[in-house]
Amino acid sequence: MAHSRARRNPADGRAPVRRIASGFAVLLLLLGALGFVPGITSDYADLRFAGPGSGARLFGVFQVSAVHNLVHLVLGLAGLALARTVAGARTFLVGAGAVYLVLWLAGLAIDGRDAANALAVNRADSWLHLLLGAAMLALGLVAARRGDRR
């Protein structure tokens, strides 16, 4: 039984797909911003604008470049804007999920030292992109079926 003086949940009245899209958007904003923070990003002095020459690693694992971080930031901002409506939230989850799956495939196909690796993606990035893409796409498609309208 809920306490009568319990605080109201700020998510009440919002469609779950909007909350999920907002959550992913905030996650992407965090990843993009943290990629510019020395200490959280190891070998920060080796951060390059783009390309495989960037030696910076977010959490010491995920290779990043300025462009890679900016992609996360732009997608996060787009997600926050689109999560204001149910249709926009679905569009963000499906669209960004598809983008991350393409990045996963590209990361597997491109040699990490090749100039085609413009975002500076390593294997750890590729697997993270697979997880993000699959989760976002699946949640966006499930939400589209459920037909939430709030």
Stockholm file with secondary structure:
# STOCKHOLM 1.0

chainA/1-150         MAHSRARRNPADGRAPVRRIASGFAVLLLLLGALGFVPGITSDYADLRFAGPGSGARLFGVFQVSAVHNLVHLVLGLAGLALARTVAGARTFLVGAGAVYLVLWLAGLAIDGRDAANALAVNRADSWLHLLLGAAMLALGLVAARRGDRR
#=GR chainA/1-150 SS CCCTTCCCCTTTTSCHHHHHHHHHHHHHHHHHHHTTSBTTEETGGGCCSSSTTCCCEETTTEECCHHHHHHHHHHHHHHHHHTTSHHHHHHHHHHHHHHHHHHHHHHHHSCTTSTTCTTCCCHHHHHHHHHHHHHHHHHHHHHHHHTCCC
#=GC SS_cons         CCCTTCCCCTTTTSCHHHHHHHHHHHHHHHHHHHTTSBTTEETGGGCCSSSTTCCCEETTTEECCHHHHHHHHHHHHHHHHHTTSHHHHHHHHHHHHHHHHHHHHHHHHSCTTSTTCTTCCCHHHHHHHHHHHHHHHHHHHHHHHHTCCC
//
